[in-house]
Amino acid sequence: MNYLTLPNEFNGVTVRAVVEATKGTQVRREVTNNAPQFFPVTKIHHIPFFANYGFIPSTLDGDGDCLDCYIIGDTLPVKSVAIVYPRLCIDYIDHDGQDYKIISTLDPYLSDEEVMMVAEAICRAMGLQITAIQDKEFAMQVIEVCSVK
């Protein structure tokens, strides 16, 4: 299965996301454009992930990869595909270019305060300014613009 090109089925409310790192772990099994069917590249992070981490398939961000996606909710195994609710977007530029981080939830009713708390923790861990967090509408626009048709 090529995880990078799974249809993302973006409908303006939910989108598919593929998990590369389970929340609470420091290990990320990265899918790359060179070997998309596997998770061959292992990266060890200095702190545990505050949420499940992965990407939104069939998208292309400014850094040349799929859109990054944090998934707040139950622990999900690596390689799982989940239907998520995008809630916020961290507007971030790294050395490779634009690198948005979509903050999503498994539960559409999770409070805005809880979502913001996790987003702020992610920003602190990444060394980002809190002002880099954008609202749900911006997140939806980013997903739409980055979707590969």
Secondary structure, DSSP 8 states (H G I E B T S, - for coil): --GGGS-----SS-EEEEEEE-TT-SEEEE--SSSTTS--EEEE-SS--SSEEEEETTB--TTSS-EEEEEESS---TT-EEEEEEEEEE--EETTEE--EEEEES-TTS-HHHHHHHHHHHHHHHT--GGGEE-HHHHHHHHHHHB--
